[in-house]
Amino acid sequence: MRAHVFPDYEAMSTAAADAVAQSLEEEPSTVLMLPTGITPLGMYRRLVEMHRTEGLSFAGATFFNLDEYLGLTPDHEASYHVYMKENFYGLIDADPARIFVPDGTASDPEVECERYEAAIAEAGGIDVGVLGIGRNGHIGFNEPGARFDSRTRVVELSESTRKINAADFEADRAPGRAITVGMATIFASSAVVLLASGTNKAGAVAAAVEGDVSESMPASMLRNHPNASLFLDEDAASDLGQGVAG
Ligand code: PGA
């Protein structure tokens, strides 16, 4: 896993957008896997700007989201369907037939997970997976302890993740479960770019990069990936090289 440290959030976001744009320019039918959260907003803003001012097209691309809350309708304002539409898919020339987000209201969530895995396989697998990282080291909603061989499945969110996510919901209404793309599904991506910004991610970043490769620190799995990059701003990199261990 190669770590790239950028001076600030904007520079990191621009670099992430450039990496996505480059893959699209080389291969317009690129299959992308994309995250939600605060961290990727700058990347999405820059990609939308490149679409508007530089003619970057997403028309041939396929998009898979990393996760979705279980039980939220696609029009719920805190759903990742709405997040992606408002911040990205609704602002570019994406083909709606090639946008995939797990259905949090599927009558049988297990079947939905299988359907999602099958759709990724049918698309030929993920070319570029962009990820955030949780303060606890989660990637997607693969919380500490997630097996490295896991596939897309229903997961329980950890207490700390629920607390952080609660800000997006009315009092104690934050969902406790989600559908997430699995660890092995992420690992099978041809390239992975993990983004981290801010001092509140510094501990997780240091543990992922310098601690043990362990299922207790999900992001550490990427150390064994042949083409994984870590894009950090200086704050997120601030605990690196301090002798921090897993
Ligand atoms: P954030 O979320 O970008 O909102 O910090 C990242 C994550 O929890 O995976």
Residues whose N, C-alpha, C, O or C-beta is under 5 A from the ligand:
A	BS01	PGA	T36 G37 I38 T39 P40 G132 I133 G134 H138 G140
